[in-house]
């Protein structure tokens, strides 16, 4: 991969990562609900999911989705339905119920799985990479070094983007520390999760 392509790939990936989307919405929502440190577990799962999507797309490109799209649609349907469930739980949450649930002790594995499913079930991520990668992969050069470079750039920008969104959510939560503020924050988060869920479901039903 030439230096010119690397310099072009970095801002391209960064612009997409920082654009509000499914994974950034989830990072903001969890940052608002459980804080940045706990959200790191979800981010770890999400980065694993992004790595899975990138690896599959890089080595198979369009063949992956054209082979058996029904399986991808099933995964998207499951992911969208789960996000809708989380949105519903957030919308009806009260400060007392939040204390009772003790969200600070949410299983790290559950958060990581949520992040992984969210990344893998995001149809826009697959479509973007399938459209983008052919323009950056030099077919006349060794593929593995290109794979490592592009993977490193993508995971780095994704982590930075999620950090910005999650810390933004945590900052907002600190400004809404009273009872009514917590309820309003939860409803904001629930609305964002609902939009993210509809985004995923549109890919599963399209």
N, C-alpha and C positions, 0 to 999 in steps of 0.2 A: 504494500500500500504506500503510495508516494506521499511525501510531506504535504503536497498541495491538497490531496484528497483528505488527509487527516485534518488539515486546517479547515476544510469545508465541512467535514463530517461533524466536528465538535459543535459549532454553532447551530447546525441543523438539528442535531439530537437535543441540544440544550433548549432550543426554542420549543420543541415538541414537549420535552419533559416539564418545563415550567408552565405550559398551557394548562389551565384547569381541566381536569379529566377525571376518570374513574379513580385511579390510584391516588391522585393528589387530593380529591374530595375525601377519600377514606382517611388519609393522613391528617387532614385538617380536622375531620370529625373526631377521630380518636385523640388527637392532641387536645382538643377542646374538652373531651369527656374524661380522659384518664391521664393526660399529661404526656410530655415528650418522651420521658424515659421509658414508660410502659409501651408507648407507640413504637419504640425501636424494635420490639419483637415482631409487630406487624410488618415493619419495614424490612426486616430480615427475610420474612416469608415472601414479601412482594419482590424483593430483589432476586430471590431464588426463582420465583415465577417468571420474572423478566428474563433471567438467564436461560430458563427452559424455553421460552418463546423464541428468544434470539437464536439459541443453538439449533432448534428445530427449523426455524426459518432460514438460517444461513445455509444449512446443509441440504435443505430440500426445497426451499423457496415455494413456488406455487403448487408443487405436487402435494404438499401437506394438506391443504384445504380442499383441493379438487378431488382427492382420493375418496374420503368418506366424510363429507361435511355434516352428516347427521350426528356424529359423535361430538363434534365441536359444538353443535347447537344444543345438545343435551347438557354439556358442561356449562355453557352460557346460561341456559335456563335455570340450572341449579344455582349458579352464582347469583343471578339476578333475584331469584326468589329469596335467597338467604339475606341479601342486602335489604330487600323489602321488609323482611322479618325484623332485622336490626333497626330499621327506620321506625317501624311500628313500636318497638320496645322503647326507643328513645323518646318518641312523641308522647307516650303516656307516662313517662318517668316523672316522679316527684323527688324533691330533695331527700325526703325520708326514705323513699325506696332506694335511692342511690346509695345512701349510707348502709342500708340493710344488705344490699347486694355486694358491698365492699369491692368496687370495681378495681381498686388498686391490687387486689389479689387475683385478678383474672388470669387464668392459666396462660403462661407464655406460649405454650404449644398451640392453644386455641387461637391466639392472636397471630402466630406465624402461619397457621393453616389458613386463616381468613385472608391474610395478605397474599399467600400463594394462589389461592382460588381466585381472588380478585384479579390478579395479574394474568393468570392463564385464561380466565373466562372473558377477558376484555377483547371483543372482536376488533375494536379499532386498533389495538396494539399489533395484532396479527396483520391486519390489512396494511397498516403503515409500513411495517418492516418488509412485507412482500413487495410493496411498491418502491420502497427506498433502496434496499440493499443492492439490487442489480446495478444501480448507478454508481455504487462506491466499491464494489468488489472487482478487483482486477483479475480477470479469468486467466490471464497469461502469466500470473505470478503465483508463488506458493500461497495456498489458502490458509493454512493454520496460523501463520504470523498475523495475517489480516484479521482472522477470527479473534485472536487474543487482543489485538489493539482495539478493535471496534467494541468488543465485549467490555473491556476495561473502561473505555470512554462512556459507554452507555450506562453501566452500573454506577459510575462516579456521578454523572449528571443526574441520574434518577435519585440517588441518595441525597444529594444536595437539594434537589427540588422538594423531596418529601420532608426534609429537615425544615426548610423554609415554611412549608404549609403546616406542619405539625406544631412548630414553635409559634406560628401565628395563631393557631387554634388555642394553644395553651395561654398565650397572652390575652386573647379575648375572654377565656374562662376566668382569668384573674381579675378582669374588669367587671365581671358579672357574678360576684361571689355571694350576693344575697339570694334568698329563696326564689323570688320571681325572676331574677337574672339567670339562675341555673335553669329554670324551666324554659325561658326564652332561648337560652343557648342550646338546650336539648332540641327544641323545635327547629331552630336553624339547622342544626346538624341533621335532624331527621329529614328535613326538606331536601338537603343536599344529598343525603343517602338515597332518597326516593328518586331523585333525578338520575343518580348514578345507576340505580337498579333498572330504571326504564331504559337507560342507555344500553346496558348489557342485554336486557330482554329484547330490545329492538334488533340486536344482532342475532339472537337465537331464533327469532321468528321471521327474520327477513330472508 
